[in-house]
């Protein structure tokens, strides 16, 4: 993926951070966001929207990003935060934390999606619909967030195998819903998302 539009429109900016989230629509587990600043002009065919990469491709891309990025930050918004704040506020909260914790303050931030909650009036931010398949820095953020979240959900599966989180990663697939109906919810479930699937409802 080549960042031709970035080079044309943001050529005066040295450090452009891409941001994306993974897990917004899941019934269980955290939402994970990432911010990545790549070297100016850096691109690779491997760095694409994480959803269209195979697990093996994502792992290879993840290593490529970690080896070459100027800085990377990933954060998880826990289920308590999602349950109390709602998914949008919880997501923006950890996106803001990602920006705050970057070792280099970005000159510009590109966010996948259509909405942004102002964090810093002096920060240049543009929302890019489907940006994870348009800009390398956003694609890199989606890969980092996806790999980190998948690893976490796979670890949770070891403790709660009845929900199939090693394969569905917390999304409300038929096997996950079947687990909810038989075993009920646990502390890693998002109550508003799963309440209609508990106790056979």
Secondary structure, DSSP 8 states (H G I E B T S, - for coil): ---HHHHHHSTT-S-EEEEEEE-TT-SBS-EEEEEEE--TT---TT-S-GGGS-HHHHHHHHHHHHHH-SEEEEEEE-HHHHHHH-HHHHHHHHHHHHHHH-SS--SEEEEESS----S-TTS-EEEETTGGGT-HHHHHHHHHHHHHHHHHHHHHHHH-GGG-HHHHTTS--HHHHHHHHHH---TTB-HHHHGGGGGG-
